[in-house]
Amino acid sequence: MFQEFKTKFNIQKEEFILPDINKFYINKDDLKQVLRFLKETDRYLFETLECIIGKDNTNNALELIYALFSSKYNTKCAVSINIQDDFSVPSVVEIFPCANFDEREIYDLLGVRFINHPKLERILLPSDFEGNPLRKNYKMQDDRLRWNYE
């Protein structure tokens, strides 16, 4: 099913999450072009962004996984990017408006900056909170989160 997609874009790696779900690793600079292609191309029509998952892989590297669903073909796939050093990626809200809250949550908890996001601000933690508590190098400094450690 994904042959045209794989020849059009530079896929760094492909793996299967489940027997019927492909996961593609791409360069973060290709993110918007890839998602728009998968959403708008008749052969794929991944019109639903189910969620964006943010994951700290240590060694100063984060992974973002975009889970997509095509109701026309009853198919799922995932697109993954790895980000290091400069923790910023393009926002995909203009392609998938539902990405708004996922991007804000990932910004809040992992510190990823989504370029051109319409309202990038904390969504779960207080606005004066310092740090990103889902990062593996986060040190507990705020007593407002102490309930997690008692």
C-alpha positions in Angstrom: 0.0 0.0 0.0 2.8 2.4 0.9 5.1 1.9 -2.2 4.3 5.3 -3.8 4.8 7.0 -0.4 8.1 5.3 0.2 9.5 6.3 -3.2 8.4 9.9 -2.9 9.9 10.6 0.5 13.2 9.9 2.2 12.1 7.2 4.7 14.9 6.7 7.2 13.5 3.5 8.6 10.3 1.5 8.5 9.0 -0.9 11.1 5.7 -2.6 12.0 4.1 -1.7 15.4 1.5 -4.4 15.0 1.0 -6.7 12.1 -1.1 -4.2 10.2 0.4 -0.8 11.3 3.4 0.6 9.6 5.6 3.1 11.4 7.8 5.4 9.2 10.7 7.4 10.5 11.2 10.6 8.6 13.3 13.8 8.8 11.6 16.5 10.8 12.0 19.0 7.9 9.7 16.7 5.8 7.0 16.4 8.5 4.3 18.8 7.1 4.8 17.7 3.5 4.5 14.0 4.5 1.4 14.5 6.6 -0.3 16.6 3.9 0.5 13.9 1.3 -0.9 11.1 3.5 -4.0 13.1 4.2 -4.8 14.4 0.7 -3.6 11.7 -1.6 -6.5 9.5 -2.8 -4.5 6.3 -2.4 -4.1 6.9 1.3 -6.6 9.5 2.7 -5.3 9.4 6.3 -7.8 12.2 7.2 -7.7 11.6 11.0 -4.8 12.4 13.3 -5.6 10.2 16.3 -2.9 11.7 18.5 0.7 12.9 18.8 2.8 11.0 21.2 5.9 12.6 22.7 8.6 10.3 24.1 12.0 11.1 25.8 14.5 8.6 24.4 17.4 10.0 26.7 20.7 11.1 25.3 19.1 14.5 24.7 16.8 13.1 22.1 13.0 13.2 21.8 10.7 11.3 19.5 7.3 12.5 18.3 4.9 9.9 16.8 1.9 11.0 14.7 -0.8 8.3 14.7 -3.0 8.5 11.6 -6.2 6.7 10.5 -7.9 6.4 7.2 -11.6 5.6 7.5 -12.0 5.0 3.8 -9.4 2.2 3.8 -9.8 1.3 7.5 -6.0 1.5 7.9 -3.6 3.0 10.5 0.0 4.2 10.2 2.4 6.1 12.3 4.9 8.8 11.3 7.8 9.4 13.6 10.5 12.1 13.9 13.5 12.3 16.2 14.5 15.7 17.4 17.7 16.6 19.2 19.5 19.8 20.5 17.0 22.3 19.0 13.7 20.9 20.4 11.5 22.6 17.8 9.3 21.2 15.0 6.8 22.7 12.7 3.2 22.8 14.0 0.7 20.7 12.0 -2.4 22.5 13.3 -3.1 23.9 9.8 -3.2 20.3 8.4 -4.9 18.7 11.4 -6.6 21.3 13.6 -7.1 18.6 16.3 -3.3 18.7 16.8 -3.7 21.9 18.8 -4.1 20.4 22.2 -1.6 17.5 21.7 1.1 20.0 20.6 0.4 22.2 23.7 0.6 19.2 26.0 3.9 18.0 24.5 5.2 21.6 24.8 4.1 21.7 28.4 5.4 18.4 29.6 8.4 17.8 27.3 9.4 21.3 26.1 9.1 20.8 22.4 8.5 24.2 20.6 6.0 23.9 17.8 6.8 26.6 15.2 3.8 28.7 14.1 1.4 27.1 16.6 -1.6 29.5 17.0 -1.4 29.5 20.9 1.6 27.7 22.2 1.3 28.0 26.0 1.1 25.7 28.9 -2.1 23.7 29.1 -1.7 21.4 32.1 0.8 23.0 34.4 0.7 26.5 35.9 2.0 29.3 33.6 4.9 30.0 36.1 6.0 26.4 36.3 9.6 25.8 35.4 10.9 22.8 33.6 9.3 19.9 31.7 8.4 17.0 34.1 8.2 14.2 31.5 11.9 14.8 30.5 14.1 12.1 32.0 16.6 14.7 33.2 13.9 16.7 35.1 14.7 17.3 38.7 11.8 17.9 41.1 11.9 21.5 42.1 8.3 22.5 42.5 6.4 21.5 45.6 3.1 21.6 43.6 4.0 18.2 42.2 5.1 16.6 45.5 2.0 14.5 45.6 3.6 12.4 42.8 6.5 11.4 45.0 4.9 10.6 48.4 
